[in-house]
Structures are given as C-alpha cells and as structure tokens.
Amino acid sequence: MTRYRTPLLFAAVALLFLLTGMYQSWNLALNILTMALISSIMALGVNMQWGYAGLFNTGVMGFVALGGLAVVIMSSAPIPEAWAAGGPRLLAGLLTGAVTIAVAIFAWGRLPKGRMRNVVMALLLVGGFVLYRGVFDPAVTAVEAFNPATAGNIGGFGLPSLVAWPVGALFAAIAAWAIGKTALGLRSDYLAIATLGIAEIIIAVMRNEDWLARGVKNIINLPRPWPVPYEVELQKDPGFLGWVANWGFDPATASSIVVKLIYIGLFGLVLAGLIWMSEMALKSPWGRMMRAIRDNEVSAEAMGKDVTRRHLQIFILGSAALGLAGAMLTSMEGQLTPNSYIPLRFTFLVWVMVIVGGSGNNWGSVLGGFLIWWLWVMVEPMGQWLIGAVTAGMPDGALKAHLLESAAHMRFMTMGIVLLLVLRFSPRGLIPEK
C-alpha cells in the first residue's frame, strides 16, 4: 500500500478537480488548477530552503512580490516623457546610494578599530545620504508629476512577458543573497526575523514609491506571456468561431477555457522542469550533503563542509523559485497590486502546503500545493452551504445570525483543522521524505 501511496494521493486530488468541473464549472476547476500550479512552484521554493537545509524563511511574500515587480519593469510599456523628466537623475541617485554603501563597507574593513573609524563611518553615511536625497528626490518629484492619473511612474522596457520570468527569479535571488550574507551565519531564528522584516520593507517600498510601479494606484494592462491569447481576440477569430460552432460551444466560455488550458500547459512545463531539476539535485552528492548539514550542522562542519556557504546556495535557489512564481502570477493576472501581497496568502499558506504535503519531498510539496489551494478556494462556498443547511431549520435569533456570519471564516478554520490533523496523524506530511 505504501508503494502506491503517492499515485493514490495524486489521483484523489485530481478527482477533487474533476468533481469541481463536473458539478460546478470547468472554468472554475481550470482556474483553481492554474493557481495551484503557481502555488506548487512556491511550495517547491520553500521546500528547497526548509526541506533540504532547514532554513526558516518567513519572508516568502517579499520574494514573490519581487517577481511581480520584475514583470512591471521588464514588460510594462515605456513612458518616454516620464523618463525624460527624471529618469537619468533617478539612476544617478540610485548609483550615489550604492557607491555610498560600497565606500562605507570598504572603509569599515580598512580603517583600524576605534573612535576615528566610527567618526569616519558616520560622516560617510550621513554625507552620502544627504547627497543621495539631493539627487534622488527632485527626480522622483519630476517623474511622479507626469500625468499622475494614468502614469506617474518611470515605465518599463516593453519586453515580452516571458523575459520577465527569469528576471523575477534574478531579483529574488539578489535579495536572498543580500539577506543571506548577513543572516545565514547566525542562528536560524535570526534568519526568520530578517526575512520577515525584509519582506515587509519590500511591500512598503512597492506601496509608497509611485515612481517605480505607481504604488497603490496599481499597474494594469501588463502583457500576457507568449503564446497566451486574449479572449476577445479568439472571439473575433473566424477559425476559432467555426471550431466552437462545430462543437456547439459558447464562444465566450470556450475562449476562456482555451486561454486557461494554454496557461496550464505553460505553467505545467515550468513546474515539470523545476521538479526534474530539484529531483536531480536532491539525489546528487550535493543534495545528500545539504540534508546531512540539515540533520547535524556541527558534524557536517567538523567534516570540512562550509555550512554557511551551502546554506546561502540553497537559500538563493529557493528564493529564485519564489520570484519566478511571483512573475508568473503577475503575468497571468496582468496587473501588479501591492496591497494584495499579504502574509496570510503568500507566506502562511505556502508553508501549510509544504508541511501538509511533506517537507523534504518535492512531490509532497507539489501535492500540498494542489490540495491546499483547492481547499482554500472551495471551502468558503462549501462552508456557506453547510452552515445554510445546518441553520435551515433553526428559528431566527442571535445563534443563527452568528452561525451565518461565521460561514465566511470556514476557510481559516479548515486550514487550521487540516494542519492539526496532518501534524497529529502524519507529522512528516502526506508524502514523507524518503
């Protein structure tokens, strides 16, 4: 029975999607499946960090958001007027800040310890900050002043959306490198605090820096990745209209389903590639070394392994997967809305997927991604139906009103119950690590 556990569990989850399509809507089932594929990639990223190396990343949301930001920078339409108003000065300001930090780091390493080093560092940092603000702030004002109703940002490069996906992974990897260089040599709880703080900083920057991505005014109309068409284009295509007429389909419904199927194929290819690479890495000497470090850092270090360096490697790889998933999500939604990045959705839920599926097992993380996302979407309407059925025969009163109001919270209660049940009866997850 144990031999067939994994295929049986995947078959059970597939049955949930089939039942959703048969008894509710195929559009809804495919929509859940599309998001489940992206969620599985996020779960794979967290599994690399936690399952392979025991790194506790509580800033998943920030890395996903960086992937979304990459889509805006690479794929949104250029705004030449905004660039002419302050683009070069923006770059000069950012360069000034980077040079200030580099000089401060260089001086810290070269100057002897003592009061003089502290004074020089203070002068460098304060002077560099004043210079940075002096160059950067006027440029921001100029860019944000251009047509703030529809623009007010620097614009993007106008490149295909697919180009933004690896760039999203690169953005997240760079952020992970910066965090890892400072926090990975410390205790694991410091990494959790650092990632949590950095994630909140990333979201705060995206919300408040209008020149970058319009802040809370949001960026819309981002291009879809190739080869995904728009529904309206399909509905005007004579070939497509002839095809749906032959099968007796409604053009609007059929176009929506075709678009989702293309997304599923595209995301499925990315997920399959990541699983293949993850499995190869996990079974390689490098993967065995990572698990040996996870199980006993002291012993691994005594055998000559550079624990901090290996942790940094896996932390960057896992974060890159999160950034890739964030870029895919923003490309599919066609918009970047910083307020939609909340820890409950993009950190807690991804962790539940990994824990329920089975940390340390790539297939477990994928199963967790599919199962938990299906529950996340479907439990709320099911909860409302259940509460409605329970209260159908009850007289009107405070209890009935309370139960009906509580139906909206069934999603959170279900997640908690699922997590508790798995931790009680299968603490290593539905598909444990081999």
N, C-alpha and C positions, 0 to 999 in steps of 0.2 A: 504493500500500500504506500509505503514511504517513497518507493521508486516513482510512483505516479502522482505524488503529491503536487508537484509544480504544474504539470499539464492540467490536472483536475482543477486546481485553483484558478488557473487562467481561463479554463473552459467555463467555470462558474461565473467569473467576472464578465466574460464575453456574453454569457446568457443574460446577464443583467442589461447589457446594452441592447441585445436583440429584443428582449421583452419591452424595453422602453420604446424602441422603434415600432414594435407591433401594436402595442396598446396605447401609446401616446402619439408620438410623431417621429418619423425618420429624421426630419430636420433637427429635432431636439436631440435625438440619440447621436447624430453625427456631430452636432455642436459640442456635446459633452465629450465625445471621443477626441475631437480636435484639441480641446483644452487639456484633456487627460494626457495626450502625447507631450504637450509642453510641460505639464506638471511632472511627468515621468523624467524628463530631462533635468528639471530642477532637483528632483529626488536623487537622480544619479550623481549630480554635483555634490549634494550634501553627503551622500553615501561615500563618495571618494574621500571626503575630509574626515568624516566620523567613522565610517565602517572600516576604511583602510588604515587610518592613522590615529583615530581617537581625538580629532580636533573638533572642539565645540564652537561652531560658527553660529552666532545668533544674529548675524547681520545679513542674512540671505536676501532680505528685501532690498538692501542697498546695492548689491551686485546685480540683481535683476533690473533695478532701475537704471543702472549704468548701461546695461544692454539697450534699454529703451531710448536712453539719451543718444546712444550711438546712431540709432536709426534717424533721429531728428537731424543730427549733424551731417550724416552722410547722404541722406536721401531726400530731405525736405528741399523745397525749391529755393534757389539763391535769391537774395534780396539785394541787388546791386546798390540801391540808394542807401540802405542801412550800412552796407559795408563801406561805401564811400564816406558816410558821415562819421564813422568812428572805428571801422574795422582795424586799420593798421595801428591805431593808438591802443586798441584793446590788446592786440598781440604784443605791443611794446610794454604795456602794463604787466601782462602775464609773464613776459620774459624778465622784466625787472624783479618781480616777486621770486621767480625761480632762481635768478642769479643771486639775489639776497640770501636765499636759503642755502645755496651751494657755497657761497663765500663764508657764511656763518659756520657751516659744517667743517669747511676746510680750516678756518681759524680755530675752531674748538679742538681740532686734532693737533694743530701745530703749536699753539701757544702753551706755555707752561701753566700748571695749575696755580691758582691764586687770585687775588683781588684784581690784578691787572686783566687777566683773561675775562673775568666777569664784567668788568667795565667795558672792555672792547666788544664783547658779545652784545651787551646792552646797546651800545652805540650803533653797532652794525644793524641790529634787528630794528631798533626804533627808527634809525635813519632810512633803512631800506623800506620799512613800512610806510613812512611819510612819502618817500619818493614814489613808491608803488601806487598809493592812493592818489597822488598828484597827477599821475599819468592815466590811471585806470578810470577814475570817477568821471572826468569830463567825457571820456569816450563812451562810457555806459549811458550817460545822460543824452548824448547825441544819438546813439543807436535807438534808445527807447523812445526818443521823441519822434522818430519817423513813423507816421501812420500807426499809432498805438492801437487803434480799433481792430485792425486786421493783421498787423505785423508787430513792430516794436522789438524785434529780435534780429540777430545777425544773419539768420538764414542758414541754409545748408549747402552742400555741394551738388545736390541734384543727381546723385549717382543711383544706380539700381538698388532696390531694397536688399537684394541678396548680398551685395557688397557689405552692407552694414552688419550682417550677422557675425562674420569673423571679427569685425571691428568692435562689436559689442563684447565679444569674448576677450578681445585685447584690452579694452577699457577695464573690465572687471579684473583681469589678470594683473594689470598695473596697480590697481588699488590694492589687490591682495598682496602683491609684493611689498608695497609700502607698509601695510599693516603688519605683515608677517615679519619684516625686518626689525620691527620694534617690539612686537608682542610674542613671537613664537619662542623666543628664548626663555620666556618667563613661564609661570605656572599656567595651566590650561584655563583657569578662571579669568586670568587677565586677558586672554585671547577673546573670551566671551564678552567681556566688558568692552574691549577695544572694538570688536566687530559691531556690537550693538550701537556704540557711540558713533562710529563712522557711518553706519547705515542711516542714522538719524540726521547726521550732517549732510550726507548726500541728498536726502529728500528735502532738507531745509534749503539747500542751495538751489535745487531744481524748482522749488516753490517760489523763491524770492528773487532769483536772478532772471528778470524778464528778458534781458538781452540774449540769454543763452537759449531758452526754449519757451519763452512767453510766460513762464511761471504758472500761476493758477489759471491764467487765461487759456491755457492748453494749446497744443499744436494739433491741427486736424488735417485731413486730406493727405496723409502720408501715402506714398505709392505702395501698391501690393507687390509681393515678390513674384518674379517670373516663375512659372507660366500661369499664375492665377489670374483669370479674367474678372471683370466686373459683371455683376448680374445683368445690369442694363445693356451691356454690350452683347451678352448672349441672347437677350430677349429681342435684340434687333437683327441678329444674325439669321439670314434665311435658311442656312443649312441646319442650324440648331432648332429653329421653329418647325422645319419639316420633320426633323427627327422626333421631337416631342409629340408632334401631331400624329405620326405613325404609331406611337406607343400609347397615345391617348393621355399624355401627361399635361398638367397645367404648366405653361411656360415659366411663370414666376416661381412656383415650387421647384420645378426641375432645375432651373438655373441656380437656385440657392443650394440644392443638393449637389449639383455638379461642382460648384465652387468649393464646397466643404470637402468633397471627395478628393479634389486636387490638393487642398491643404493637407488632408490626412496622408496622401501619398508623399507629399514633400516632407512633412514633419516626421513621417514614419521612416523615410530614408535617413534623415539626420539621427533619429533615435537608434536605428539599427546600426549605423556607423559608430555611434558612441558606445553602444553595448559591446560591439565587436572589439573596439579598441580597449574598453575597460576590462573585458574578459581576458584579452591577451596580456594586458598589463598586470592584472591580478594574479595570473598563473605564471608570470615570468619571475626570475630571481628578484627583480626589483619589487614586485608585489609581495613576494614572501618576506623580503626584508622589511617592507613597510608594516606588515602585520606583526612581524617579530618586534619591531620598535613599539608598535601599539600595545602589545601584550606586556612588554617589560623593557622600558626605556633604559633602565640602569644596566641591564645585562647587554643590551644591544650596544650601548655606548662603550661598555667595557671591552667589547669585541671589535672596537675600532670604527663603528658606524657614526657618521656625523648626523646625529639625530635632528638638530635644528635645521640643517640644510635639507634633509629629506622631508621634514615637516613643511618647509617652505615650498618645496616642489609640489607636494600633493595639495597644499592649500591653494596654490596658484592654479593648478589644473582644475580642481573642483570649482573654484570661483569663475574660471573661464566658462565652464559648462553652464553656470548660473547666468552669466552675462549673455551667452548665446541664446539661452531660453528667453531671457528678457527681450532681446532683439527680435526673436521670432514672434513673441506675443505682441509687441508694439506694431510690427509689420502687419500682422493679421488684423489687429483692431484698427489700424490706420490712424491712430491718434496717440498722443502722449498726454496723460492726465496725472500730474504728480500727486494729487490728492487721493488717487486710487491705490497708491502704494501704502498699505497698512501692514503692520507686523503680523496680525492675525492671519491674513490671507497669504502673505509671501514669506513668512518665517515659520510661524507655528504650524500651519497646515502642511508645509513641506516636511517639517520634522515628523509630524504624525505619519505621513506617507512612508518615511524611511523606517520608523520604529514599527509600525504595523506590518509593513512588507517584510522587513528583516534586514537590519543593518549588517554591512559586510558582504551582502549578496546582491549583485547587480539586478538579477531577475526579481528578487524580493522588492527592491526599490521601485522597479517598473510596475510590479503588481500593486504595490501600495499606491503609486501614482494614479493608476486606473481606478482602483476600488474606492479610495478616499475621495477622489474628485467626483465620482459618480454619486457617492453618498452626500457630498457637500451640496450638489445641485438638487438631488432628488428628495432628500429628507424633508426639506421645508414644505413642499406641496403635499408630500405623504403625511407629514405631521399635521398639517391643517385638515386633511381628510380624516385622519384618525381622531383628532380632537373633535371635529364636527360630528363624527359617528358616535363618540362617547357622550357628547353633550346633547345629542338629538332628543333624548327623552327626558332631559333634566328641565325643571322649571326655571324660568328666568330669575336671576339673582346674582349675588356677588360671586359665588363659586363658579357659575357658568361663565360669567363675564371674564373672570380671572383665567379660567382654562382657555377660553378663546383667544385672549390676549397673549397667553403664553405659547401659543402654537408657533409664533414666529421664532421662538428660541429653541425649537426642537433640533435645529441644525447643530447648535453648540452642545446641547445635552447629548446628542447622538455621538458626536466626535469624542466627548469625554467617556461615554459608556464603551465605545469601541476600543478606545485606548486602554481603558482599565481591564476589559475582558482579555485583550491580547496580552497585556503585561501579566495578568494572573494565570492564564492557561497556556500561553505560548510566549514566554518572555523574550525569546530570541527572534520573534516575528513569525509571520505565516510561512515564509521560506527562509529558514535559518541559514547562517553561514556554514559552508561545508568545512 
